[in-house]
Amino acid sequence: MVVAVAEMSQRKRNAVKWILYSILLFVAFIFQTTVDLFQIFGVKPIWILPVIMYIAVFEGEWAGAIFGVVGGLFWDTAANKLLGFNAIILLVLTVCAALLSMYLIKANFWNSLLIVLAAALIQGLADYVFCYLIWGHSSTHLILIKKILPTVAYTTIAAVPLFFLVRKISRAFRPE
């Protein structure tokens, strides 16, 4: 694959790279919306989040912003939430992740995994506050403890192989 990639023009390599990222995002969307797929004790990982966060880390703020909005809209349509809720949150998170990796931290495995953990936690807490806490429902702490925090942990664990996949795509299609 590396030899074939090296023979392509830069324009074709960029097109293939963005197509592969788009396919990966769509597959993550399918995994996320398929009932009972990868579900453990009633908790499913969020597949879209690590994909877009890793794209932001490896490709920069513009790619992160675009994939953050698109991934957020995918997530909003699947989650039956207010359209744009996750899109706005993920837009901000992906741009922050890209800027962090550009200016403050190295884009290695552990830093990227911490970025996914932080993003999942921020998104989960925003969902908790805006969908449960402000409405004054009783026992909302149980939703936080039994649903949101395990989802954050499971998403972080499930993000491990996605890091290597996105990194491989990014490195394979880098300019010479």
N, C-alpha and C positions, 0 to 999 in steps of 0.2 A: 504494500500500500504506500509506503514512504517513497519508493522509486516512482510510482505512478503519479503521486502528488507532486513530486519535484519537477516532473516534466510538464505540468500544467502551467498556463499563464497565471499571473497573479489574480486577474479578474475572475477566471474560472475557479481558482482555489477559493476565493472569497465567496463566490456563489455557492459552491459545494458546502463550505463551512456553515453558512447561514441556513442552508437547507437542512443540513444534519442537526443543527441546533433546534430548528423548528420541528423537525420530526421527533427529536428527543422530548421537547416540551409537549407535543401532542401525545406521545406515548405516556408521559408522566400524567397527563390529564386523564387518559384512559385508565391507567392504574388507579388513580385517585377516585374515579367515579364508578369503578366496577365494584359491585356489592360483594362483600366478604372476601375480597382479594387482599391478601397480606394482613388480614384482621387477626389480632391476638387479644383475647379477653375484651372484646368489644371496642378496641382501639385500632385505628388505621393510621398509617403515616401520611403526611402531606407530601406528595411527590413533587408537586409543582415548585414549592418553595426552594428546595436545595438546587434544583436545576437552574432556576433563574438567578439565584444567589451566586452560584459558581460561574455562570455565564458573565455576570457582572464583575466578579473578581478577575476573571481571565481576559475579558474583552473590553472593559472600560464602562464609563458612565452612560454613554449613549446606547450601547447595546443593552446594558442593564436596565435603563429606563424603558426602552421599547419592550423588552421581554418581560419586565416587571408589570407593565400595564396589560400586555396581552395575557400573561399568566394569571394576573389578578382578575381579569374579565372572565377567563375560563373558569377560574375558581368560583367567582360570584355566580355564574350561571349554574354551576353544579351544586353549589351549597344553598341555593334558594335564599340568598341574602340580598340586601339592597345592592343593586348593580352599581359598581364602582367602589364599594367599600374596601374590598381587598386590593383592587387595582391601585387606589391611592396609597394605601399602606405599603404595598409592594414596590410601587414607584419610588417612594422615599427610601425604603430599606435597600433596594438594589443600587440606587445612586450613592447612598452612604457607604455601602460595601465596596463599590468600585473606587470611590475616592479614598477609602481607608487603604485598599490594596495598592493604589497608585502612589500615595504619599506617606503612609505611616507604617504599614506592615508588609511583610513579604507574603506572597501568595503561595504558601505551602499548605500541607495537609492539615496540621493542627490549627493554624490561624483560620483557614477556610471553614473548618468544622465548627470553630467557636463563633464564626460569623453566622453560620446556619443556626446554631443553637440560640444565639441572641435574637436573630430575626424571627425564629419560630416562637420564642418566648414573647417578644414584643407583639407579634401578630396575635398570638393566643390571648395575651392580656388585653389587647385592644378589643378583640372579639368578646371577651368576658365582660369588660366594662360596658361596651356599647350595646350588647345584646342581652345581658342578664342583670348586671349589677344596678344600672341606672333605673331599671324598671321596678326595682324593689321586690322582686320575687323572694320568697323565703327559701332558705337553704341553698343559696347560690354558691356558697363555698364548696359544696359537694361537687358542683359542676367543675369548678376550678381544680379540685383535688383528684376527682375520679375520671375526668374527661380531658381537660385542657393540658394539664401538666404531663400526664402519660403520653398524650399525642406529641407534645414537644420532645420528650425523651425518645420516643419511637421514631419520629422524623429525623432526629439527629443521628440515630443509629443507622437508619435506612439511607442516609445521605452519604455514607462512606463509599460505596461503589460508584455512586454518581460523580464524586469528586474525580476519580481516576478516569472515568469516561469523558467528562468535559475537559479535563486537562489533556487527555490524549488527542481529542479533536482540536483543541486550541494549538497544541504544539505541532500537530501534523500539517496544519494549514497556515502557519506563521510565514510572513514574508522572509525571503532569503536574506 
